[in-house]
Amino acid sequence: TKSAPNMELMKTGQFCAGLFSADQRWTRAKVIDIKDSEPKIELLFVDYGDVERVLSKDIRWLSEKTAAAPAQCIKCSLHGIQPLETELQWGSASAEAFAKIIKDVPLIAVTRTHYDDTCDVDLCLVSDPAISISDKLIQQGVVRSLFPVESGLAESKEEEEEGSEEEAYYSCS
């Protein structure tokens, strides 16, 4: 619709279109948090994975058909790595190193496991599937291994059958 939705009708979990601040384009989103005390509503932009708070005037309802289309982003975690022992969460050094490695580079994602709403994936370069992003981060000393990490894509026949390979393109802004 062309007008902003009535805030009283908006509920967590509903799909809508939100004006994404980075490019000022209307983008499909899901309402993830509403606070009566704040003028902004927290949205997950389902096709890109970004989360931001958006003014209600910058939100519109979606048609049922558009809202029903599958999300184009998938929540993932890198397989076999964890923050350094000195960090409880991912630090800026590991995030910056990851962004630098994958910036505008085509990747292959191989799903190792799936838990709750998250895929545990190995990321490798399309140009050289033997290069594991997790291995590169470990070598740079910005993360640590959960266990000895195999290089590249699935190496055993069993792992090849379990993993599902998807070509992924990531860009960091």
BELZIZI-V248361 format. One record per helix or strand of 2 or more residues. SS is the DSSP state (H for helix, E for strand). FROM is the first residue (numbers start at 1). TO is the last residue. If there is no record, write none. Layout:
SS_FROM_TO / SS_FROM_TO
This chain:
H_7_9 / E_15_20 / E_25_34 / E_40_44 / E_51_55 / H_56_58 / E_59_61 / H_64_68 / E_76_78 / E_81_82 / H_92_102 / E_105_115 / E_118_125 / H_133_139 / E_144_145 / H_157_162 / E_165_170
